[in-house]
């Protein structure tokens, strides 16, 4: 019985590392690959988010440009209307002055 136990311990001591080392290496390689894949996934997501942010910045700049152009157009139209109203008022004043003479 004791001899069998010694033989079993001897076999485990001789062949144990030969089994444990490759299994440990496979587990570590697998973990390394999983970490690499996770980093790649995060990098891809980050790049997509950055691309979306850049697109939003461009859209916002275009919106600002359009709003500014629209505002300037409205201002020009308003000034034009003011000038037309002033001219009409001047014509009315001139006609009323001619009628009073």
C-alpha positions as CSV (number, residue, x, y, z in Angstrom):
1,X,0.0,0.0,0.0
2,X,2.8,2.4,1.0
3,X,4.7,1.4,-2.1
4,X,1.7,2.1,-4.3
5,X,1.3,5.6,-2.7
6,X,5.0,6.3,-3.3
7,X,4.7,5.2,-6.9
8,X,1.6,7.4,-7.4
9,X,3.4,10.4,-5.9
10,X,6.4,9.7,-8.1
11,X,4.3,9.6,-11.2
12,X,2.5,12.8,-10.3
13,X,5.8,14.5,-9.5
14,X,7.3,13.4,-12.9
15,X,4.3,13.8,-15.2
16,X,2.4,16.5,-13.3
17,X,4.4,19.5,-14.5
18,X,4.3,18.1,-18.0
19,X,0.5,18.4,-17.9
20,X,0.1,21.5,-15.8
21,X,2.6,23.7,-17.7
22,X,1.0,23.3,-21.1
23,X,-2.5,23.7,-19.6
24,X,-1.4,26.9,-17.8
25,X,0.2,28.2,-21.0
26,X,-3.1,27.6,-22.9
27,X,-5.1,29.3,-20.3
28,X,-2.7,32.3,-20.2
29,X,-2.7,32.5,-24.0
30,X,-6.5,32.4,-24.1
31,X,-6.7,35.3,-21.5
32,X,-4.2,37.3,-23.5
33,X,-6.3,36.9,-26.7
34,X,-9.4,37.9,-24.8
35,X,-7.8,41.0,-23.5
36,X,-6.5,41.9,-27.0
37,X,-10.0,41.4,-28.5
38,X,-11.5,43.6,-25.8
39,X,-8.9,46.4,-26.4
40,X,-9.6,46.2,-30.2
41,X,-13.4,46.4,-29.5
42,X,-13.0,49.4,-27.3
43,X,-10.7,51.1,-29.8
44,X,-13.2,50.5,-32.6
45,X,-16.0,51.9,-30.4
46,X,-13.9,54.9,-29.4
47,X,-13.1,55.6,-33.1
48,X,-16.8,55.4,-34.0
49,X,-17.7,57.8,-31.2
50,X,-14.9,60.2,-32.3
51,X,-16.2,60.1,-35.9
52,X,-19.7,60.8,-34.8
53,X,-18.5,63.7,-32.7
54,X,-16.6,65.1,-35.7
55,X,-19.8,64.7,-37.8
56,X,-21.8,66.6,-35.2
57,X,-19.3,69.4,-35.0
58,X,-19.4,69.8,-38.8
59,X,-23.2,69.8,-38.7
60,X,-23.2,72.4,-35.9
61,X,-20.8,74.6,-37.8
62,X,-23.0,74.4,-40.9
63,X,-26.1,75.2,-38.8
64,X,-24.3,78.2,-37.4
65,X,-23.3,79.3,-40.8
66,X,-26.8,78.9,-42.2
67,X,-28.4,80.7,-39.2
68,X,-25.9,83.6,-39.6
69,X,-26.7,83.8,-43.4
70,X,-30.4,83.7,-42.6
71,X,-30.1,86.4,-40.0
72,X,-28.1,88.6,-42.3
73,X,-30.7,88.1,-45.1
74,X,-33.5,89.0,-42.7
75,X,-31.6,92.1,-41.6
76,X,-31.0,93.2,-45.2
77,X,-34.7,92.6,-46.0
78,X,-35.7,94.6,-42.9
79,X,-33.5,97.5,-43.9
80,X,-34.9,97.4,-47.4
81,X,-38.5,97.5,-46.0
82,X,-37.5,100.4,-43.7
83,X,-36.1,102.3,-46.7
84,X,-39.2,101.6,-48.8
85,X,-41.5,102.7,-45.9
86,X,-39.4,105.9,-45.4
87,X,-39.6,106.6,-49.2
88,X,-43.4,106.1,-49.1
89,X,-43.8,108.3,-46.1
90,X,-41.7,110.9,-47.8
91,X,-43.9,110.7,-50.9
92,X,-47.1,111.0,-48.8
93,X,-45.6,114.0,-47.0
94,X,-44.7,115.7,-50.3
95,X,-48.2,115.1,-51.7
96,X,-49.9,116.4,-48.6
97,X,-47.6,119.5,-48.7
98,X,-48.6,120.1,-52.4
99,X,-52.3,119.8,-51.6
100,X,-52.0,122.3,-48.8
101,X,-50.6,125.0,-51.1
